[in-house]
């Protein structure tokens, strides 16, 4: 497989995966979990029902209270934090079955999310008593766009059932880091991603080096996002590695301001930009070799991959970091259009400068237009985020175009020396 064909195939796979995870219109879908529990039905029901005496059994639930004057309304306070770092409060309407153990519920109010987020959400829980054991059935119905959130809720249901078993056995529900999010698992996924990328670059030592460098670039990019989350006071920050697609940095609470959104999105490419002058200096100083084990061409290839990966992430697409920053910095339609045009013009200029054909550039624009059709998406907060000050807007805009120029220079510097 030629290099160009490999790149095209990899790009098509990535676009397809992104569409499936983030944009595929799945419509209404119902997740279902069943579990046989060796415990009295009354005890299980006191925990499972929001109206029960032990409704706050789960470690993520701080309080669960029936609202005065509305016996079918329950207000629960969670350990999850809102944009101000306060526990999220959610109000449910409960419709209990007339006989047996069962109810359906919907969310009436959420202190962190807009009501539109919950408009299609319904949950049903039912217990079937068999004497020595009971069977718990949980069904959650919602409208989904993309498989990502559907998969998240599937595993969340599984973790809740496991926590319920723990509570029934020990009287305690303790938070346990999900196996998928464990650092060792994420390291394994990074290695797996490197091996999956290997065939696209050729099944030899050079191909393995390229795939390993790409994985390293992805990790550095996500570390930048994580550093920004920490700087804004997120108490928990983690990275989820998705083979072939890359990584996702996740903060510990919703965004509080537009400046926070812009900075956290920008710092992926922003932190990577700091490595560009260092790598160039090392290459200039090292000649044909660096420290005896890193060659000059290897540094150039690293620069090329670093620049290309981050430059693509700065594209003015809704799902990309560049689009996130541009939407916060430029609030009017005209200024956003001009700002997006300048970013696109710089990236096209880099492609022309390094010898990319006009046909390939036009095809790239078509791909970017296709990606933009995925829409803004995202979760709408209940309250508007704090606006940027003039200084913050200038700082964010300058940071975006500085990162754009630095990564563009990295590509030009590397290609001039690799292919001259």
TIDO-390103 format. One line per field, with one value per residue (C-alpha): residue in one letter; x negated, y, z. Coordinates in Angstrom, 3 decimals, m for minus. Example, Ala and Ser with C-alpha at 12.3 -4.5 7.8 and 13.67 -1.06 7.14 Angstrom:
resn	(A / S)
px	(m12.300 / m13.670)
py	(m4.500 / m1.060)
pz	(7.800 / 7.140)
END
This chain:
resn	(X / X / X / X / X / X / X / X / X / X / X / X / X / X / X / X / X / X / X / X / X / X / X / X / X / X / X / X / X / X / X / X / X / X / X / X / X / X / X / X / X / X / X / X / X / X / X / X / X / X / X / X / X / X / X / X / X / X / X / X / X / X / X / X / X / X / X / X / X / X / X / X / X / X / X / X / X / X / X / X / X / X / X / X / X / X / X / X / X / X / X / X / X / X / X / X / X / X / X / X / X / X / X / X / X / X / X / X / X / X / X / X / X / X / X / X / X / X / X / X / X / X / X / X / X / X / X / X / X / X / X / X / X / X / X / X / X / X / X / X / X / X / X / X / X / X / X / X / X / X / X / X / X / X / X / X / X / X / X / X / X / X / X / X / X / X / X / X / X / X / X / X / X / X / X / X / X / X / X / X / X / X / X / X / X / X / X / X / X / X / X / X / X / X / X / X / X / X / X / X / X / X / X / X / X / X / X / X / X / X / X / X / X / X / X / X / X / X / X / X / X / X / X / X / X / X / X / X / X / X / X / X / X / X / X / X / X / X / X / X / X / X / X / X / X / X / X / X / X / X / X / X / X / X / X / X / X / X / X / X / X / X / X / X / X / X / X / X / X / X / X / X / X / X / X / X / X / X / X / X / X / X / X / X / X / X / X / X / X / X / X / X / X / X / X / X / X / X / X / X / X / X / X / X / X / X / X / X / X / X / X / X / X / X / X / X / X / X / X / X / X / X / X / X / X / X / X / X / X / X / X / X / X / X / X / X / X / X / X / X / X / X / X / X / X / X / X / X / X / X / X / X / X / X / X / X / X / X / X / X / X / X / X / X / X / X / X / X / X / X / X / X / X / X / X / X / X / X / X / X / X / X / X / X / X / X / X / X / X / X / X / X / X / X / X / X / X / X / X / X / X / X / X / X / X / X / X / X / X / X / X / X / X / X / X / X / X / X / X / X)
px	(0.000 / m1.479 / m1.947 / 0.748 / 3.259 / 2.542 / 3.150 / 6.432 / 7.647 / 6.703 / 8.471 / 11.649 / 11.636 / 11.217 / 14.002 / 16.299 / 15.510 / 16.012 / 19.384 / 20.481 / 19.345 / 20.440 / 23.039 / 24.871 / 28.638 / 29.605 / 33.038 / 34.699 / 32.767 / 33.392 / 30.599 / 31.528 / 29.740 / 30.893 / 29.395 / 30.305 / 29.758 / 29.698 / 31.462 / 34.988 / 37.125 / 37.934 / 34.263 / 33.464 / 36.509 / 35.611 / 32.396 / 33.600 / 36.642 / 35.970 / 38.901 / 37.225 / 35.656 / 32.173 / 32.353 / 29.031 / 27.158 / 24.957 / 21.627 / 22.466 / 25.730 / 25.298 / 28.979 / 32.352 / 35.434 / 39.141 / 40.362 / 42.974 / 46.452 / 45.389 / 44.954 / 44.019 / 41.220 / 37.729 / 34.735 / 31.322 / 27.951 / 24.939 / 21.200 / 20.716 / 19.905 / 21.492 / 19.617 / 19.157 / 17.807 / 21.060 / 22.881 / 25.378 / 29.033 / 31.607 / 35.396 / 37.300 / 40.973 / 41.778 / 44.732 / 44.974 / 46.776 / 50.050 / 48.994 / 45.621 / 42.226 / 41.805 / 41.772 / 40.955 / 39.280 / 38.282 / 36.065 / 37.878 / 34.958 / 31.166 / 28.893 / 26.177 / 27.913 / 30.605 / 34.024 / 33.685 / 30.999 / 33.558 / 36.678 / 36.563 / 35.062 / 37.212 / 36.180 / 38.014 / 37.004 / 38.783 / 38.223 / 39.513 / 39.561 / 38.706 / 38.453 / 34.751 / 33.690 / 35.044 / 34.472 / 33.805 / 34.569 / 33.454 / 34.405 / 33.229 / 34.693 / 33.309 / 32.633 / 28.990 / 26.786 / 23.660 / 22.684 / 20.287 / 22.860 / 24.853 / 21.745 / 20.999 / 24.466 / 24.209 / 21.095 / 22.562 / 25.505 / 23.152 / 21.151 / 24.326 / 25.444 / 21.993 / 22.135 / 25.590 / 24.250 / 21.439 / 23.897 / 26.173 / 23.195 / 21.275 / 23.622 / 21.265 / 20.931 / 17.389 / 16.224 / 13.993 / 12.091 / 13.589 / 11.279 / 11.440 / 10.157 / 7.315 / 3.893 / 2.605 / 5.569 / 5.037 / 1.350 / 2.394 / 4.823 / 2.044 / m0.148 / 2.794 / 3.381 / m0.302 / m0.081 / 3.168 / 1.593 / m1.563 / m0.200 / 0.792 / m2.851 / m4.374 / m5.055 / m8.716 / m10.850 / m10.252 / m6.495 / m6.595 / m8.595 / m6.041 / m3.087 / m4.903 / m5.698 / m2.067 / m0.947 / m3.476 / m2.143 / 1.425 / 0.385 / m1.420 / 1.657 / 4.020 / 1.606 / 1.970 / 5.746 / 5.328 / 2.906 / 5.464 / 8.209 / 5.954 / 5.118 / 8.860 / 9.312 / 10.703 / 10.128 / 10.209 / 8.753 / 8.291 / 7.457 / 9.305 / 7.309 / 9.354 / 7.368 / 7.039 / 8.924 / 6.565 / 7.292 / 9.877 / 9.060 / 11.941 / 12.268 / 13.924 / 16.802 / 18.610 / 17.009 / 17.598 / 16.636 / 16.049 / 12.406 / 12.124 / 13.637 / 11.241 / 8.141 / 8.805 / 9.404 / 6.350 / 3.874 / 3.777 / 1.956 / 0.617 / m1.465 / m2.680 / m3.880 / m6.427 / m8.204 / m8.741 / m11.605 / m13.205 / m13.084 / m14.464 / m17.271 / m18.113 / m18.149 / m20.398 / m22.775 / m22.746 / m23.681 / m23.391 / m22.785 / m21.550 / m22.838 / m23.914 / m20.476 / m18.084 / m18.889 / m18.335 / m15.754 / m13.806 / m13.517 / m12.331 / m9.716 / m8.547 / m8.248 / m6.301 / m3.839 / m3.528 / m2.832 / m0.406 / 1.611 / 2.039 / 2.635 / 5.532 / 6.894 / 6.845 / 9.140 / 12.279 / 14.581 / 17.202 / 15.798 / 12.176 / 10.196 / 9.825 / 13.573 / 14.063 / 11.625 / 12.942 / 16.567 / 15.593 / 13.274 / 15.449 / 19.047 / 20.576 / 21.228 / 19.101 / 16.062 / 16.314 / 16.401 / 13.350 / 11.440 / 12.253 / 11.242 / 7.835 / 7.181 / 8.176 / 6.078 / 2.967 / 3.443 / 3.997 / 0.926 / m1.147 / 0.145 / m0.763 / m4.189 / m5.180 / m4.038 / m0.580 / 1.289 / 4.263 / 6.476 / 5.497 / 6.143 / 9.600 / 10.330 / 9.179 / 11.576 / 14.400 / 13.548 / 13.489 / 16.872 / 18.209 / 16.885 / 18.564 / 21.935 / 21.636 / 22.979 / 22.076 / 23.494 / 22.393 / 24.406 / 26.223 / 25.662 / 28.557 / 27.046 / 25.004 / 21.260 / 19.399 / 18.420 / 14.831 / 13.265 / 11.571 / 8.152 / 9.112 / 10.453 / 7.187 / 5.126 / 7.104 / 7.059 / 3.342 / 2.722 / 4.714 / 2.860 / m0.509 / 0.046 / 1.173 / m2.000 / m4.344 / m2.909 / m2.901 / m6.577 / m7.296 / m5.832 / m7.693 / m10.990 / m10.731 / m9.627 / m12.319 / m15.002 / m13.474 / m12.584 / m15.059)
py	(0.000 / 3.379 / 6.171 / 8.355 / 5.516 / 4.566 / 8.141 / 8.298 / 4.972 / 6.063 / 9.402 / 7.707 / 5.293 / 8.163 / 10.230 / 7.205 / 6.460 / 10.106 / 10.152 / 6.936 / 8.100 / 11.733 / 12.345 / 9.201 / 9.799 / 6.798 / 8.064 / 6.721 / 3.827 / 1.796 / 0.417 / m2.528 / m4.111 / m7.144 / m8.578 / m11.411 / m10.273 / m12.467 / m10.097 / m9.372 / m7.479 / m4.794 / m4.009 / m3.832 / m1.703 / 0.756 / 1.464 / 1.204 / 3.462 / 7.220 / 7.189 / 4.489 / 4.959 / 4.065 / 6.004 / 7.699 / 4.368 / 5.086 / 6.826 / 9.476 / 10.479 / 12.855 / 13.281 / 12.077 / 13.921 / 13.781 / 17.324 / 18.628 / 18.737 / 16.599 / 12.990 / 11.861 / 14.438 / 13.662 / 15.986 / 14.343 / 15.966 / 14.351 / 14.379 / 15.437 / 19.139 / 21.928 / 24.784 / 26.587 / 23.494 / 22.883 / 19.517 / 19.010 / 18.963 / 17.091 / 16.804 / 13.707 / 12.975 / 9.400 / 7.380 / 4.260 / 1.117 / 0.434 / m3.067 / m4.681 / m3.091 / m0.775 / 2.826 / 5.105 / 8.487 / 11.582 / 14.544 / 17.788 / 20.022 / 19.977 / 22.595 / 22.037 / 21.136 / 22.771 / 21.092 / 20.190 / 17.639 / 15.557 / 16.014 / 12.479 / 10.692 / 8.109 / 5.445 / 2.335 / 0.125 / m3.023 / m5.815 / m9.360 / m11.236 / m14.966 / m15.508 / m16.130 / m13.835 / m10.834 / m9.802 / m6.124 / m4.708 / m1.207 / 0.412 / 3.827 / 5.377 / 8.493 / 10.012 / 9.650 / 11.212 / 9.091 / 5.964 / 7.658 / 8.704 / 5.510 / 3.461 / 5.676 / 5.076 / 1.351 / 1.090 / 3.475 / 1.083 / m1.852 / 0.024 / 0.937 / m2.692 / m3.703 / m0.976 / m2.194 / m5.710 / m4.252 / m2.266 / m5.253 / m7.376 / m4.853 / m1.958 / 0.412 / 1.719 / 2.817 / 4.569 / 2.330 / 3.614 / 1.962 / m0.625 / 1.097 / 4.369 / 2.786 / 4.163 / 0.661 / 0.007 / 3.338 / 2.545 / m0.774 / 1.010 / 3.391 / 0.407 / m1.202 / 1.988 / 2.053 / m1.520 / m0.818 / 2.199 / 0.270 / m1.388 / 2.022 / 3.117 / m0.198 / m3.338 / m2.637 / m0.793 / 2.558 / 2.038 / 1.129 / 4.274 / 6.429 / 4.902 / 5.247 / 8.906 / 9.568 / 7.997 / 10.164 / 13.289 / 12.362 / 11.898 / 15.270 / 16.931 / 15.492 / 16.338 / 19.961 / 19.765 / 18.098 / 20.787 / 23.462 / 21.661 / 21.526 / 25.229 / 26.032 / 24.064 / 20.745 / 18.339 / 15.227 / 15.018 / 11.896 / 10.832 / 8.186 / 6.678 / 5.564 / 3.307 / 4.760 / 7.954 / 9.302 / 10.463 / 12.478 / 14.579 / 14.833 / 17.422 / 17.053 / 19.521 / 21.542 / 24.675 / 27.917 / 30.552 / 31.025 / 31.763 / 28.365 / 26.659 / 28.441 / 27.871 / 24.189 / 23.599 / 25.625 / 24.065 / 20.756 / 22.443 / 25.162 / 22.848 / 20.912 / 24.196 / 24.550 / 21.434 / 22.887 / 25.337 / 22.760 / 20.072 / 22.477 / 23.524 / 19.888 / 19.110 / 22.066 / 21.131 / 17.378 / 17.208 / 13.563 / 12.290 / 13.369 / 11.880 / 8.856 / 7.304 / 9.853 / 10.681 / 13.997 / 12.545 / 11.125 / 14.611 / 15.965 / 13.225 / 13.995 / 17.683 / 16.816 / 14.574 / 17.043 / 19.935 / 18.049 / 16.517 / 19.785 / 21.815 / 19.509 / 19.937 / 23.717 / 23.513 / 25.685 / 22.665 / 22.381 / 19.119 / 20.269 / 22.358 / 25.203 / 25.479 / 25.500 / 28.392 / 30.404 / 30.197 / 31.656 / 34.397 / 35.605 / 36.032 / 37.585 / 35.624 / 37.975 / 37.934 / 34.150 / 33.748 / 35.990 / 34.260 / 30.801 / 31.906 / 33.089 / 29.765 / 27.815 / 30.085 / 29.505 / 25.728 / 25.710 / 27.900 / 25.373 / 22.593 / 24.587 / 25.491 / 21.861 / 20.750 / 19.265 / 19.134 / 21.404 / 18.327 / 17.047 / 20.469 / 20.635 / 17.096 / 18.142 / 21.095 / 18.748 / 16.463 / 19.420 / 20.574 / 17.066 / 17.155 / 20.516 / 18.888 / 17.001 / 20.093 / 21.781 / 19.102 / 19.188 / 19.530 / 22.791 / 24.146 / 25.450 / 28.934 / 30.939 / 30.711 / 33.795 / 36.006 / 36.828 / 40.164 / 42.092 / 41.054 / 37.392 / 37.544 / 39.062 / 36.543 / 33.563 / 34.828 / 35.528 / 32.080 / 30.404 / 32.102 / 31.744 / 27.985 / 27.938 / 29.697 / 27.578 / 24.268 / 25.528 / 26.391 / 22.941 / 21.298 / 23.535 / 23.183 / 19.395 / 18.863 / 21.189 / 19.073 / 15.625 / 15.889 / 18.416)
pz	(0.000 / m1.043 / 1.472 / m0.100 / m0.294 / 3.317 / 4.429 / 2.503 / 3.948 / 7.481 / 6.997 / 5.717 / 8.676 / 11.122 / 9.574 / 9.621 / 13.258 / 14.236 / 12.519 / 14.224 / 17.654 / 17.529 / 14.823 / 13.678 / 14.202 / 16.331 / 17.385 / 20.531 / 22.038 / 25.195 / 27.343 / 29.538 / 32.496 / 34.492 / 37.688 / 40.078 / 43.663 / 46.769 / 49.150 / 50.452 / 47.984 / 50.574 / 51.156 / 47.446 / 46.781 / 49.560 / 47.646 / 44.041 / 44.428 / 44.783 / 47.253 / 49.370 / 52.800 / 51.481 / 48.210 / 49.024 / 49.182 / 46.157 / 46.725 / 44.106 / 45.878 / 48.804 / 49.673 / 48.382 / 49.638 / 48.836 / 48.183 / 50.637 / 49.117 / 46.129 / 47.208 / 43.705 / 43.329 / 44.586 / 44.771 / 44.760 / 45.371 / 43.708 / 44.303 / 40.666 / 40.488 / 38.466 / 36.792 / 40.127 / 41.882 / 43.765 / 43.933 / 41.110 / 42.208 / 40.127 / 40.575 / 39.397 / 38.852 / 39.922 / 38.660 / 40.835 / 39.663 / 41.456 / 42.453 / 42.949 / 42.829 / 39.866 / 38.708 / 35.809 / 36.169 / 34.252 / 35.085 / 35.819 / 36.733 / 36.696 / 38.255 / 35.626 / 32.344 / 30.244 / 30.341 / 26.638 / 27.549 / 29.479 / 27.325 / 25.853 / 28.860 / 30.669 / 33.151 / 34.335 / 37.268 / 38.360 / 40.858 / 40.412 / 43.721 / 43.558 / 47.295 / 47.938 / 45.104 / 43.248 / 39.649 / 39.066 / 35.618 / 34.646 / 31.346 / 30.197 / 27.055 / 25.396 / 21.991 / 20.919 / 18.294 / 17.989 / 19.881 / 22.338 / 24.960 / 24.451 / 25.269 / 28.280 / 29.734 / 29.093 / 31.237 / 33.826 / 34.267 / 34.692 / 37.326 / 39.213 / 39.370 / 40.642 / 43.291 / 44.370 / 44.853 / 46.971 / 49.102 / 49.663 / 50.749 / 52.878 / 53.599 / 51.764 / 48.235 / 47.499 / 44.335 / 42.280 / 39.280 / 36.234 / 34.730 / 31.345 / 32.852 / 34.833 / 33.761 / 33.018 / 30.706 / 28.952 / 28.445 / 26.940 / 24.608 / 23.536 / 22.665 / 20.841 / 18.872 / 17.890 / 16.612 / 14.719 / 13.023 / 12.127 / 8.914 / 7.503 / 7.593 / 6.466 / 8.500 / 9.079 / 11.632 / 9.923 / 9.990 / 13.677 / 14.401 / 12.566 / 14.404 / 17.750 / 17.049 / 16.134 / 19.419 / 21.289 / 19.548 / 20.532 / 24.169 / 24.245 / 22.729 / 25.341 / 28.164 / 27.071 / 27.497 / 30.888 / 32.072 / 31.147 / 33.066 / 36.124 / 35.789 / 35.895 / 39.114 / 37.897 / 40.782 / 38.613 / 35.110 / 32.999 / 29.468 / 27.491 / 24.632 / 21.616 / 19.233 / 15.714 / 16.662 / 19.330 / 22.856 / 24.768 / 27.829 / 30.318 / 33.068 / 36.442 / 35.994 / 33.284 / 31.850 / 33.761 / 31.186 / 27.481 / 28.263 / 29.954 / 26.896 / 24.545 / 26.688 / 27.354 / 23.628 / 22.578 / 24.998 / 23.106 / 20.234 / 22.549 / 24.730 / 21.677 / 20.179 / 23.001 / 21.718 / 18.236 / 19.000 / 21.293 / 18.593 / 15.982 / 18.309 / 19.026 / 15.322 / 14.534 / 17.358 / 16.763 / 13.113 / 12.095 / 15.591 / 19.001 / 22.250 / 20.265 / 19.826 / 18.244 / 14.645 / 12.931 / 10.497 / 13.441 / 14.943 / 11.592 / 11.268 / 14.811 / 13.875 / 10.733 / 12.578 / 15.471 / 13.116 / 10.867 / 13.699 / 15.571 / 12.436 / 11.540 / 15.062 / 14.570 / 11.544 / 12.009 / 12.262 / 15.012 / 16.388 / 16.292 / 18.779 / 16.291 / 15.839 / 19.622 / 20.074 / 17.124 / 18.353 / 21.718 / 20.405 / 17.505 / 18.660 / 15.520 / 12.349 / 10.220 / 12.516 / 12.901 / 9.117 / 8.669 / 11.475 / 10.077 / 6.570 / 7.823 / 9.572 / 6.463 / 4.255 / 6.387 / 6.321 / 2.553 / 2.177 / 4.086 / 1.835 / m1.279 / 0.193 / 0.790 / m2.656 / m2.079 / m5.394 / m6.030 / m6.488 / m3.049 / m1.475 / m3.067 / m1.835 / 1.630 / 1.592 / 0.620 / 3.549 / 5.943 / 4.640 / 5.276 / 8.827 / 9.429 / 8.697 / 11.960 / 13.666 / 16.906 / 19.173 / 22.769 / 25.931 / 26.576 / 30.093 / 32.140 / 32.459 / 29.983 / 30.502 / 31.689 / 28.770 / 27.873 / 28.683 / 25.903 / 27.159 / 27.319 / 23.765 / 22.477 / 24.461 / 23.110 / 19.526 / 19.660 / 21.140 / 18.367 / 15.513 / 17.257 / 17.562 / 13.934 / 12.740 / 14.893 / 13.701 / 10.108 / 10.435 / 11.914 / 8.809 / 6.389 / 8.311 / 8.392 / 4.773 / 3.414 / 5.053 / 4.629 / 0.951 / m0.450)
END
